[in-house]
Amino acid sequence: MVSERAAVQCVYTVICQVSDMDRSVTFYRDVIGLAPGHVTPHWSDFKVGDIRIGLHPPFDGAEPPFSVPNKGWILGLEVDDLRALRSQLERAGAEFSREFHDIPGGTLLDFRDPDGHPIQAIQRGVSAKDLS
């Protein structure tokens, strides 16, 4: 007997638990430049292409630290100006995991949000040398 299975169509929402909703909304909106959708103390989201980034307070029963940096999910964003993003992040006091680094097809920048969640931004078609 063959059981039916639902096919995954796409990633719809990536949820990140945050310790301070206002601080996190400010970071994702004002520093990274994402346009907010729904914003409340219990759920905030940002539409990025076909995906929604959801911010949520710690889930029931979760106690800090509820996330461990460099473990689990990493948010990956594509940007058109990695150098400008780095400047925005520096002004906001963001923590960088490492400098610009090349991968096939582009350059990455690794940084953390205010709760220490890792985020990676890519600019395609450039090298780290181009951005130095």
N, C-alpha and C positions, 0 to 999 in steps of 0.2 A: 504494500500500500504506500503510495506516494503522498506525503502531506504537502499541502499548499503552503507557500511561504510568501510573505510580503517582500517586495523588492525595495531596497533603499533607493530613493530617487535623487536625493542631494542632501547636503548638510544644510539644515535650516537655522539652527540656533546653537551657539557655543555659550555655555553658561560658566561664569566665573564668580565664585563666592568672594565677597568683599567685606572688609571690616567697617568701612565708613562710606556710605552711599554717596553723600554729598562730595566728599573728597575724590572718590572714584569717578563720578559723573564729570566733575570739573576736569580731571586728568584726561579722560577719553574724549571729552568735548573740546576743551580749550587748548590742551597740549598736543594731542594727536590730531585733532581736527575732525572728529566724527560728528555727524548730525544726530542728535538724540531723537528718539521716537517717544515712547512712553517713559516718564520719569516719576517715580514715587520712592518713598523710603523702603519699600518692599520689593520693587522690581524696576529696573531701568534697562532700556535697550537702545541699540544703535544699529541701523541698517547699513550693511557694507555689501554692495552688490546684491546677490541673492541670499546672503547669510545675515542673520541677526546675532549680534553680540549681546548677551543678557548679563546683567549684573544683579546679584542676589545676595542678601545677607546670609550668614552661615545657616545651613540647613538645620532643622531640628535635631538636637543631640550633638551637633558638631561644636567642638570647643577649640579655640585657638591653641596651637596653630592648626588651622583647618586645611592648609595647603603647604606643601613643601616645595620651595623653589627648585627648579630643574627636575621636577618629577611630574608625571602626568601630562596634561594637555598644555600645549604652547600655542598661543594665538599668533598666526602669521598674517601679516598685512603687506600688500603691494602698494608702493608709493611712487609718485613721479619725481620726487626730489628728496633723496635720502639725506643730503647735506642740510637742507632746510629743516627736515624733521629732527635731525640731531641737534641743531641750534635751538629749536623749540624745546626739546627735551632737556638740554643743558640749562636753559633759563628756568625751567621748572624744577631743577634739582634732581632729575631722574638718575638712577643708577644704571651704568652700562656694564654688561658682562664682558665685552671685549670690543675692540675697535672694528671699523669696517673690515669685512673679509670677503674674499671672492668665492663664488661658487660657479658652477657652469651656468652661463647665461646672465650673470648679474652679480650684485654685491649685497651682502646682508649687514644689518646692524642689530645686535641683541641688547635689549634693555629690560627693565622691570617696571611694573606699575606700582602705585603706592603701597600695595599689600605684598609686593615681592614676586608677583606672578610674572613669569618670563613671557616676553613678547619679542617677535622677530619681524623686522621690516626688510623688504627686498626692493631694490630698484633694478630692473632688468636693463641689459644692454650697456652697463657701465662697469668699470673696475674700481677697486679700492684706490688705486693710484689716481684715477680720474677725480676722485672725491677728496683727496688729500689736499 
